[in-house]
Amino acid sequence: MKSVSAATLCALLLLGQAPAPASAQYTPKPQQPQSQPPDQDSPQSQPSDQSAPEAGGPGGDNGAIAIPKKKDADKPPAPPPPPEPTVKNPPGLQNFSLRVDVPVVTVDVGVILEKTHQFVPNLKQQNFRVFEDGKPQEISNFQQIKAPITAVLLVEFASTSYAFVYDMRNAAYTFAEQLRPDDYVAVITYDMHTEILTDFTQDKRVVMNALNSLTIPTWRETNLFDALYTTLDRLSRVEGRKYVVLVSSGRDTFSKINLDKVLQKIKATPNVTIFTISTGQVARLMTEGRGGMGGQIRDMDYLQADNQMNTFARMTGGMFFAPRFQAELPEDFAAINESIRNQYVLTYKPTNSKQDGTYRKLHVELVDDEGKPLHMQDEKHKPLKYDVIARDGYKAKQEVE
């Protein structure tokens, strides 16, 4: 055995290798070509016999190893979205937004028994059918409401006959007595002119004091059309459902507005229901058929007045009353309260979505589960007649509105 020098033995110990026997030949292991060694000064430098974990861990003869999966944070970022196309406007034209209004129609429906004037509750959505210009509409929303009212008490106070004034005062007081604390009411009178006695208030005493001030009428003229037109014009600025309780003889002397313009105003005013109470029925019955030709003309005027009052109510889904006795008034106003405080509200998107300002006719009917007309019975299985109260149409919006 050849002797090993002390310096050589020290170097071998530092390298962690034992001296090989002298009889063995040393064959150097071929080395793989290595890339440029990393900078020794860099803190991320690794030994030459180590490879990055992403590449599979340490190299050498250690066998198969598991390659760790890359985390989401190590994934390359997603490519940015393509830029929005730029539109070059003509000179002087700024960007604008286009808004498309989908028309929605809301219909208040009251179902009242003819005999008792009671509201019929607990009806379902499938019991209602809505037709617009004869075409069926799909109801999108349905609910039964019981809410306070916002109403205008419009009364005729003219120096015509004491019987008419007497009936008006009784009807107005009966209406005021049935008000509830959360109701909003305004009082307007008319003769030759229209006068607001009190604006909308929830104080019942203010309403009573306004009615108490009606003592001596001034003018004989009864300009009904002007008064109703002005009232509807003011109500068009009030949000929500509104009511007009018109207590009048129905006659008009020389209003600036004619009947056709009043009917157009009623059609163009949304969310307004008119209830009409005709006055002077007893006096009219006592003088009916008397007075020759003049009496016949007078009777025709009263018949026309009743027809106008009935038309105002029917067009808006209200009711017309012609009480002959004071004892009828509480029952009549109870029916009005039952109708306006309990209603079904139907909402639909019309199949005719044109905003052309035309008047669309409405018709509401009740059906059973089989689609046939609904029949009602009392506890004794006797048929009950009922009225479906709804406005007969609405005016579509104009595109410029």
Rosetta blueprint (number, residue, H / E / L):
1 M L
2 K L
3 S L
4 V L
5 S L
6 A H
7 A H
8 T H
9 L H
10 C H
11 A H
12 L H
13 L H
14 L H
15 L L
16 G L
17 Q L
18 A L
19 P L
20 A L
21 P L
22 A L
23 S L
24 A L
25 Q L
26 Y L
27 T L
28 P L
29 K L
30 P L
31 Q L
32 Q L
33 P L
34 Q L
35 S L
36 Q L
37 P L
38 P L
39 D L
40 Q L
41 D L
42 S L
43 P L
44 Q L
45 S L
46 Q L
47 P L
48 S L
49 D L
50 Q L
51 S L
52 A L
53 P H
54 E H
55 A H
56 G L
57 G L
58 P L
59 G L
60 G L
61 D L
62 N L
63 G L
64 A L
65 I L
66 A L
67 I L
68 P L
69 K L
70 K L
71 K L
72 D H
73 A H
74 D H
75 K L
76 P L
77 P L
78 A L
79 P L
80 P L
81 P L
82 P L
83 P L
84 E L
85 P L
86 T L
87 V L
88 K L
89 N L
90 P L
91 P L
92 G L
93 L L
94 Q L
95 N L
96 F L
97 S L
98 L L
99 R L
100 V L
101 D L
102 V L
103 P L
104 V L
105 V E
106 T E
107 V E
108 D E
109 V E
110 G E
111 V E
112 I E
113 L E
114 E L
115 K L
116 T L
117 H L
118 Q L
119 F E
120 V L
121 P L
122 N L
123 L L
124 K L
125 Q H
126 Q H
127 N H
128 F E
129 R E
130 V E
131 F E
132 E E
133 D L
134 G L
135 K E
136 P E
137 Q E
138 E L
139 I E
140 S E
141 N E
142 F E
143 Q E
144 Q E
145 I E
146 K L
147 A L
148 P L
149 I L
150 T E
151 A E
152 V E
153 L E
154 L E
155 V E
156 E E
157 F L
158 A L
159 S L
160 T L
161 S L
162 Y H
163 A H
164 F H
165 V H
166 Y H
167 D H
168 M H
169 R H
170 N H
171 A H
172 A H
173 Y H
174 T H
175 F H
176 A H
177 E H
178 Q L
179 L L
180 R L
181 P L
182 D L
183 D L
184 Y E
185 V E
186 A E
187 V E
188 I E
189 T E
190 Y E
191 D L
192 M L
193 H L
194 T E
195 E E
196 I E
197 L E
198 T E
199 D E
200 F E
201 T E
202 Q L
203 D L
204 K H
205 R H
206 V H
207 V H
208 M H
209 N H
210 A H
211 L H
212 N H
213 S L
214 L L
215 T L
216 I L
217 P L
218 T L
219 W L
220 R L
221 E L
222 T L
223 N L
224 L H
225 F H
226 D H
227 A H
228 L H
229 Y H
230 T H
231 T H
232 L H
233 D H
234 R H
235 L H
236 S L
237 R L
238 V L
239 E L
240 G L
241 R L
242 K E
243 Y E
244 V E
245 V E
246 L E
247 V E
248 S E
249 S L
250 G L
251 R L
252 D L
253 T L
254 F L
255 S L
256 K L
257 I L
258 N L
259 L H
260 D H
261 K H
262 V H
263 L H
264 Q H
265 K H
266 I H
267 K H
268 A H
269 T L
270 P L
271 N L
272 V E
273 T E
274 I E
275 F E
276 T E
277 I E
278 S E
279 T L
280 G L
281 Q H
282 V H
283 A H
284 R H
285 L H
286 M H
287 T H
288 E L
289 G L
290 R L
291 G L
292 G H
293 M H
294 G H
295 G H
296 Q H
297 I H
298 R H
299 D H
300 M H
301 D H
302 Y H
303 L H
304 Q H
305 A H
306 D H
307 N H
308 Q H
309 M H
310 N H
311 T H
312 F H
313 A H
314 R H
315 M H
316 T H
317 G L
318 G L
319 M L
320 F E
321 F E
322 A L
323 P L
324 R L
325 F L
326 Q L
327 A L
328 E H
329 L H
330 P H
331 E H
332 D H
333 F H
334 A H
335 A H
336 I H
337 N H
338 E H
339 S H
340 I H
341 R H
342 N L
343 Q E
344 Y E
345 V E
346 L E
347 T E
348 Y E
349 K L
350 P L
351 T L
352 N L
353 S L
354 K L
355 Q L
356 D E
357 G L
358 T L
359 Y E
360 R E
361 K E
362 L E
363 H E
364 V E
365 E E
366 L E
367 V E
368 D L
369 D L
370 E L
371 G L
372 K L
373 P E
374 L L
375 H L
376 M E
377 Q E
378 D L
379 E L
380 K L
381 H L
382 K L
383 P E
384 L E
385 K L
386 Y E
387 D E
388 V E
389 I E
390 A L
391 R L
392 D L
393 G E
394 Y E
395 K E
396 A L
397 K L
398 Q E
399 E L
400 V L
401 E L
